[in-house]
Amino acid sequence: MHLKNERHAIGYALIAVLLWSTVATAFKLTLNYFSPLQMLAVSATVSALVLGVLVAARQGFKQVATTFSAHPWYFLALGAINPVVYYLVLFEAYARLPASQAQPLNYTWAIALTFMAAIFLKQKIRKRDWTACVLGYAGVLVIATQGNFSDFSQTNWAGVGLALLSTFLWASYWILNTRHKSEPVTTLFLCFALASPPLLIAATMLEGWHTVPWQGWLAVSYVGVFEMGITFVFWLKAMRLATNTSTISNLIFISPFISLVLLSVILDESIGFATIAGLGFIVTGLLIQQWRRRESSPPPAL
């Protein structure tokens, strides 16, 4: 039974990894048709609908209402972070940077989580965490400058800053999650369901809507279904079935390399050596940080 569960866990994790590998490409395609605010409003609404179907099939909405009524301000605060602020910042980063730069930078989320946990959860920072920090942010510098350390004028520091800020927002969301024991899919559904109406109103009042071809609607729906929706469920399923969660957690580090291949093939983005080298620094640091760690890891910020 354990072997069967482990196989299923790896299968679910690989599905999640492959789907998340397509997200950077989907982000850039969608931003061809929508502004970041419009993109978030539509994709968050799609995600809320998908997650709502999953919640209804699993437990019905009575439990959702009970969960929300017990801690309404908690879920409102959580929804303000994710999806509202987190994805607005992330989409703005993708709008300013090549996806091949924005996506690797986002993989420093685990480093951000370490420092946030030290501050708010009083967790100890280990020597390997400091090693991961040095390697990870060295990788950020290599990617941001594309290896040109003598001339920083070509670096889009605003985009880099937004990408890094998104990792701390994701870490904040996860830390708030650790302080509450509600069912994860229910929590995610509540966050998106609460955020979608004000996002749609804001997008309508601030930017309005224009005619979008079917390709744009397909791309934004893909983001809502897979980046914000069911892929998270696959990841949770894998974590619950796994006998060794560190094995499953480490599979996520395949994702950025697959993503770079897709960006090169589908979007014809030029992937420089500096990007690959910088990503290598980041992933090496994160693998060192994860070595022999037994606890479950959060899903990635993308």
N, C-alpha and C positions, 0 to 999 in steps of 0.2 A: 504493500500500500504506500509506504514512504517513497519507494522508487517511482511509482506511478504518479504520486503527487508532485514529486520533484520534476518529472518530465512535463507535466501539465504547467507547473510554475514557470519553467524555462520557456515553454511555448507561449504562454501569455506574455511573459516579459519580452520575448523577441518580437511579438506582434506590436507591443507598445513602442519598443525601440525603433522598429521600422516605420511606424506611423509618425513618431516624433521626428524621425529623420527627414520627413517631407515638409515639415512645418516652415522652415526658413524659406524654402522655395514658394510655398503657398502664401506666406506673408508678403513677399515682394510682388508676386503676381496680383494679389488682392489690392495692394497699395497703388497699382496702376489704375484702379477704377474708383477707389474710395479714399477719403482722407482718413487719418488715424481714428478720429472720433466716430466717423460714419462706420468705419470697419468694425470698431469695437461694439457700437450699438447693435449692428446687425448680427455679428458673430456671437455676441453674448446672448442675444435673444434666441438664436438657433440652439445654442448650448443649453439654455434654460429649458427649452422644449424637449430636447433629447434626454436630458437628465430627469426631467419631469416624468417622461414615459418610463424610464428605468426605475425611478422611485415608486411610481404607481404600481408597476408590475411586481415589485419586491415586497412592499409593505403598505401601500396605499397612502393617502394624504393626511389621514387622521394623525398618524405619528409625526408627520412633518409639522402640522399645526401645533401639536403638543410641544415639540422640540423648540419651535420658534417662540411660542408664548412664554416658555420658561426663561428664555434669555434673549429678548428682542434686541436690546442695545448691542449685545455681543455680536449677533449676526449682522446687524446694520454696519457696525464698525468693520467686521471682517469683509463684508461685501464692498465697502468703500475702498479697502486695500486691493482686494482681488474679487472681481475683475477691474474695477474702475481705474484706480491710480496705477496699479501695476501694468496693466495692458496699454493704457494710454502712454505711459513712459516707454514701454517696450516698443510699441508701434512707431512712436516718434524716433526712437533709435534706429529702427529698420528703415524709416523714411530718409534718414540722414546718412546712413552708412551702407556700403555693400553688404549684402546678407552674409557673405563669406567672412566678414569681419564682425558683424553684430552677433552672429550666432555663437562663435567660439568665446567671445567676451562674456556671454551669458553663463557659460559653464563655470564661472568663478562663484556661482551661487553657494556652493558648499563651503567656501572660505568665508563668505559673508555670514553664512549661518553659524559658523564656529564662533565668530566674534560677537554676533548678536546673542547667541546662547550664553556666552561668557558674561555678557552685561546683564541680561534679563533673567537668565535661569541659573546664574552663578556656577556654570560649568567650567571646569579647569581647561585651560588651553595647553595642550601637550607640545612637546618638542616637534613632533611630526606635523602638528598643525602650523607651527611657525615655518617649517620647511615648505609645506604646501603653499603658505602665503607668499613666501619669497619666489618660489617657482611660478605660482599662478599669476602674480602681478608682474613678474618679469615677462611672462608670456603675453600679458595684456599690452605691455609697453612695446614689445616686438610687433604685435599685430597692429596696434594703433599707429605706429610710425612706419610700418612696413620695413623695418630694419634700418631706416634712415635716421640715425641718432644725431646727425649734424644739422638737420633742417626740419624743425617741427611745424613749419608754416603750412605744410600740405595735410596735416592731420586734422580731422574733424573732431576737435576735442568735445564739442557739444554732444555729438552722437556717441562718442566713447563714454562721456560722463553719464548720459542717459542709460546706456546699456549697463553700466556698473551700478547705477542707482536702482535699476530694476531688480538686480540680484539682492539688494538689501531689502527691497519691498517684499520680494518673495520670501526671504528669510523671516521677515516680520510676520507675514501671513502664517507661515508654518509654526512659528513660536506661539502665536495666539492659538493655533490649533492644538498644540500640546497641552494647553491649559484647560481644554474642554474635551469631554469624552463622547460627544455626539457622533453618530454614524457618519463616516467620511463622505459618502455619496449624498446623503441628506444635507450635510453641511454645504457641500459644493452647490447643490441645487438651490438652496436658500440664498446663497451669495449671488448667484446669477439671476435668480428670479426677482430678488429685491433690486438688483442693479439695472436690469434691462429697461424697465419703464422710464426711469429718469434719464438714462443714456439716450433712448430714442427721442425723448422730448428735447434734450439738450442738442442732439444732432439736428433735429428738425428746426429748432428756433435759431441756432447759431449758424448753421451752414446750409440748411435746406437739403433737398434731394434733386438729383439730376437723373437723366436717363442712363441706365447702366445696361450694357449687353449681357447676354446670358452667361458669358464666360466669367464676368465679374461676380454675378450671383452664385455661380457654381464655386468659385474660389473662396468667397467669404463664408459660404455654407460649409465648405470643407474645413476651414479653420474652426468654425463653431462646433462641428461634430467631432473632429479628431483632436485638435489641439486643446480645446477647452472641455470636451465632453467624454466620449466613451473610452478614449485611450487611458485616461486616468483610472477608469474602472478596471481595465485590463491589468494595469500596474498594481492596483490594490489586490486584485485576485492573485497575481503572481506572488506578492509578498505574503499573503495569507497561506498559500499552499507550500511555499518554500521551506525546506528544513534548514537551509543555510541562506539567510537573507543577504549576506555579503556577496555571495556569488551572483545573485539576481541584481543587486545594486550595481555591481561592476559592469554588467552588460550595457548599462546606459552610456558608458564611455565609447561604445562603438558608434553611437548615434552621430556625433559631430563629424566624424570622418565620412560616413555615408552621406551626410548632408552636403559636405563639400563637393562630393562627386555629383550629386543631383544638381547642385547650383551650377556647376561647370557644364553639365550636359544639357540641362533644360533651359537655364537662363543665360548660358554662355558667359558666366562671370569668370574673370581671370583669377585663378587661385595662385597667388604668389608663394614663393618658398617661405617668406617671412610669416605668412598666415599659417602654413603647415608647421613651421618650427615653433611659433608661438603657441599653437594649439597643443603641440607636443609637450611644451613646458607645463601648460595648464593641466593636461590629463595626467602627466607624470606626478605632479604635485597632489592631485586629487587621489590617485591610486595609493600614494604613500600615506595620505591622510586616512584612507579607508582600510588600510591593511589590518586584518584581524579584527575589524570592528564588527560587533555582533548585532547591534541594534538595527532596526529597520530604518532605511533612509527615505527622505521625502522624494516625491517625483521631481524631475528636473524643472528648473526655470528655463524657458526656451526663448 
